[in-house]
Structures are given as C-alpha cells and as structure tokens.
Amino acid sequence: MCEEYFHGYTDTDRAITWSISKSLVSALVGIAIDEGYIEDIYDPVTAYVASLSESGYHGVSLKDVLQMSSGIRFNEDYADPNSGVNRMGALSLGLGGSLESFLLTLEREGEPGTFNRYTSSDTQVLGMVIREATGMDLFRYTQEKLWQPAGMEADAYWLTDSAGVEVAFGGLNATLRDLARFGKLYLNEGFLNGQQIVPQAWVRASLTADAPHLLPGDNPYSDWVLGYGYQWWLPGGEYNDYLALGIYGQAIYVNPHYHIVIAKTSAYQEYNDDGEEVELESIEFFRAIARSI
C-alpha cells in the first residue's frame, strides 16, 4: 500500500468528495432494493416520491435516473454561474431554499433511456427515493447499511441544504482511506469485512453499459467518451476498470485485472479550463500505476 498526503491534509481529515458521492448513492439504492424498500429498478421514481409528478421526472424509471438517462433538461456547466448545477450548489450551502423545490421546476427535454447526459439532479432524485422508500435520511442509511458494516475508520458526513436534506449529488465528506475501502468493497463485488454489504448482482449490473447510449467511445447518444453504469464511469478497453469521479480531481479507480484500488482527493483550481481532459489523463495514469505494481 502507498499513501501520501499534501497541503496539510492527514489520514484523519475528511475531504469533500463531490461527485464520488454519486457512486455511493448508487450502492445505497442497491441495498434498499435488496432489503425490499424499493421493489423494482423499472419502477418510476414517482412511485416513491409523489411530488416529482409535478416535474419532468414524472414517469421516469429509477433505472434511467441511475444511468443519467432521465431526459431532463439540465445545465451541468460549472463555469456558468446560472447553470442548474451551480444553482443546486448554492442551495447545498444551506443559505436558503431547498434542493427538492428546485427539482420540481425541472422539465423534460428528451425521451428517457435514449441519451446519456450527465445530470447531477438525477442523483439528488435518487437521494429522495432512498429517503422516502426507507424512511431514513441519507446520513443514517449510509452509516447503518454501508459505513459501519464495511468497517470504515471515521464517520462520514453529508452537506445539507437549509431544510436539512443531504446533498446526494456531491455532499459526502470522508477520509481518503475510507474512500479506498469503498473502492475495495466494489473490487470484492460488494463483500468486505466478512459480509456481503452490497448485493453482488447489483455491483455487476452497476458496472455494465447495457444499452447503446451508455457505451464508451465516440458515441452520438452520449455527451462524453466514457461509458456509464449505475452512477459509475466505464472507460472501456481490456482492463474492465471503472471509477467514481468528482470535480476538481477526486477519484476512486478500481482495476479488477490487476486487483488495484486507487483513491485520490484533490483541489484542482483550473478544472473549468481543462478538467475533462485532465480526468482522461488521470485514467491513463491510474492504469500505468496498476500495470507497474
């Protein structure tokens, strides 16, 4: 094992993970299905969150939301102060307003299940589904069903909006070691600390691009070159590797071929200039590390 910290961080500090949170929320959905709180992945999200019937999410399946294929009109431009993701970010600071009220204003722009467009609002909807289906807030469900069973070193916590609702799309704070443990959990197909924590079948389905619009490469039905599963990125190629990514350089990279997990927290300030290019370079860097070890 290799472990290094910079800029004053230590192994006990919990860092904001941003969109790595999305992959953890996916794991919680799988657990909730296994426990019977959620009946079917093809259920509409409105079967669990009735208020979403007022929005473009009316009738959209849980699976399409998991695969960032909801068809919702949403601007994910981090450089645009008026974009949907930045408006959600402002609500996440707890300075007034509610994330759920914002979600009700979103409209449909395309047919669900046909185009892979990265949309942070989709993950916030998953957080709503988990809370309504289980009767537990995201913090408690994370602790009881994932964090404690996996033997994490430190409690994780979530940013919340002014209504106390967790920021599912990017609010998880955790130590680097515990992020690596989460990666190891998936490397072991949901098994860790002597128990099956996330169903094996769910892990496998989460890491499968099961429709044309989810495939990696130059895909006319996707807005990026990486493939997509259930809130996990799939680079494609011979390694069958996959990763969770967060803005400003956060990553959990898993390479089953070499049995390697790499966790990284960062504070890359130039992300708006070349962040996507750097993320692709990071994948090749992770692969090189895996090969060398």
FENQUIQUI-V739470 format. One record per residue. N is the residue number from 1. RES is the residue in one letter. OMEGA is omega in whole degrees, 0 to 359 (NA if undefined). Layout:
n/res/omega
N/RES/OMEGA
N/RES/OMEGA
This chain:
n/res/omega
1/M/175
2/C/184
3/E/179
4/E/179
5/Y/183
6/F/175
7/H/175
8/G/179
9/Y/177
10/T/182
11/D/180
12/T/182
13/D/175
14/R/182
15/A/174
16/I/185
17/T/183
18/W/191
19/S/166
20/I/178
21/S/184
22/K/181
23/S/177
24/L/177
25/V/176
26/S/178
27/A/180
28/L/176
29/V/179
30/G/178
31/I/181
32/A/176
33/I/180
34/D/180
35/E/177
36/G/178
37/Y/176
38/I/188
39/E/189
40/D/180
41/I/179
42/Y/175
43/D/172
44/P/180
45/V/180
46/T/175
47/A/181
48/Y/180
49/V/187
50/A/183
51/S/181
52/L/176
53/S/179
54/E/186
55/S/176
56/G/178
57/Y/180
58/H/177
59/G/180
60/V/183
61/S/176
62/L/181
63/K/180
64/D/177
65/V/177
66/L/184
67/Q/180
68/M/182
69/S/187
70/S/184
71/G/181
72/I/173
73/R/185
74/F/180
75/N/182
76/E/183
77/D/183
78/Y/181
79/A/181
80/D/183
81/P/180
82/N/181
83/S/179
84/G/183
85/V/179
86/N/174
87/R/175
88/M/178
89/G/178
90/A/177
91/L/182
92/S/180
93/L/177
94/G/183
95/L/180
96/G/181
97/G/184
98/S/178
99/L/183
100/E/176
101/S/178
102/F/181
103/L/182
104/L/180
105/T/186
106/L/183
107/E/179
108/R/174
109/E/182
110/G/180
111/E/178
112/P/176
113/G/182
114/T/183
115/F/179
116/N/178
117/R/182
118/Y/189
119/T/185
120/S/179
121/S/179
122/D/181
123/T/177
124/Q/175
125/V/177
126/L/176
127/G/177
128/M/181
129/V/179
130/I/183
131/R/183
132/E/183
133/A/185
134/T/186
135/G/181
136/M/176
137/D/187
138/L/179
139/F/183
140/R/181
141/Y/177
142/T/183
143/Q/188
144/E/188
145/K/184
146/L/188
147/W/181
148/Q/178
149/P/181
150/A/179
151/G/179
152/M/184
153/E/187
154/A/175
155/D/171
156/A/173
157/Y/184
158/W/166
159/L/178
160/T/174
161/D/185
162/S/177
163/A/180
164/G/180
165/V/182
166/E/179
167/V/186
168/A/187
169/F/181
170/G/189
171/G/181
172/L/174
173/N/184
174/A/176
175/T/180
176/L/180
177/R/181
178/D/173
179/L/177
180/A/177
181/R/177
182/F/175
183/G/179
184/K/177
185/L/179
186/Y/175
187/L/179
188/N/178
189/E/173
190/G/183
191/F/179
192/L/176
193/N/175
194/G/182
195/Q/176
196/Q/187
197/I/174
198/V/182
199/P/181
200/Q/180
201/A/179
202/W/179
203/V/181
204/R/179
205/A/181
206/S/186
207/L/181
208/T/172
209/A/192
210/D/178
211/A/184
212/P/184
213/H/181
214/L/185
215/L/178
216/P/179
217/G/180
218/D/189
219/N/181
220/P/181
221/Y/179
222/S/180
223/D/174
224/W/186
225/V/178
226/L/174
227/G/184
228/Y/175
229/G/175
230/Y/178
231/Q/173
232/W/178
233/W/184
234/L/183
235/P/184
236/G/180
237/G/190
238/E/188
239/Y/187
240/N/180
241/D/182
242/Y/183
243/L/168
244/A/182
245/L/174
246/G/179
247/I/180
248/Y/169
249/G/177
250/Q/180
251/A/162
252/I/182
253/Y/181
254/V/179
255/N/182
256/P/182
257/H/180
258/Y/179
259/H/184
260/I/171
261/V/177
262/I/176
263/A/183
264/K/168
265/T/186
266/S/175
267/A/184
268/Y/189
269/Q/182
270/E/185
271/Y/183
272/N/180
273/D/186
274/D/187
275/G/182
276/E/177
277/E/179
278/V/178
279/E/179
280/L/176
281/E/180
282/S/179
283/I/178
284/E/177
285/F/178
286/F/179
287/R/180
288/A/177
289/I/180
290/A/180
291/R/185
292/S/181
293/I/NA
